[in-house]
Amino acid sequence: MRDAAINLRALPEQRDLIDHAASLLGKNRSDFMLEAACDRAQSVVLDQVFFSLDADKFKQFTAMLDAPPGANPGLERLMAVKAPWSTGAA
């Protein structure tokens, strides 16, 4: 059960647009708005390029980046497949 309230004010035209879009998807206004807001919030969080680490965490992070990659059988199989456009057929 949802127990955190989020309140906002909108212009009537905005509300009507949101209601129309929600109805096209078979959703109510709250579900539509919550889904849209969460999608956007997740996108913003995932798009972050800058992050800060303390000195110890930075050392761990750079060690992981500098370490050679582990075995990846799936990637090895994929890289062994010839690309369709490189078969020489023309």
N, C-alpha and C positions, 0 to 999 in steps of 0.2 A: 504494500500500500504506500502510496506517495504521501509524504508528510511534510515536505518543504514547499512553502508557497513562493511563487514568483509573480509579482504584480507589475504591470506596465500599462501605460496609457498610449493610445494610438488614435490617429485620425479616423473618422468613419470610413473613408475610402480605403485606408490601409486594412482596417478590420474586415471590410467587405471583400477585398482582394484575398486576404488570408482565408476567410471563410469559403470563398469560391474554390480556391486551390485545395483546401482540405476536403471539401465535398467531392472534388474530382478524384481524390484518392481514397474516398470512403472513410475519412478520418474526421474526428471532431477538432475544433480549433486548438484545444490544449495539446492533444497528441501531435497534431501537425506542427505547432510552434515548438514544442519541446524537441521533437525529432529534428527539425530544421536547425534549431539553435545548437543542439548537441553535435550535429554533423559539422556545422561551421566551427564550433569550439574545438572539436577534434582536429579539424584541418589546420586551424591556427596553431595549436600545440605541436602538431607533427611538422609544421613548416618552420619551426624555430631552428635557427642555425647557430645561435650563440647559446652557450651554456657554460656555467662556471663550475670549477672543481677546486677543492683544496689541493695542496701540494701532493699529498699522498695519493689521492684519487687520480690526479693528473699523471703521476708516475705509473699507476696501474693501467690507466687508459692508453698511454703511449706505449707501454710494454705490449699490450694486446694488439695495438696497431702494427708494431714492429715485428711481432712474432710471425713466423711463417704460417701459412694457412694449413689447417688440418686436412686429412684425407677426405675427399668428397666424391664417393663413387657415382652418385647421380650426375654431378657436374662432369666427371670424366667420361661417362657414357654419352652425355649430351655433346661434349666437345669432339667425340669420335665420329659423330654423325656428319656426313657430308651435306652441305647446304644444297638444296635443289638447283639453285642457279649456278653452282660451280661444277656441274656434271659435264660441261662441255657441249651439251646439246644446243644447237642454234638453228 
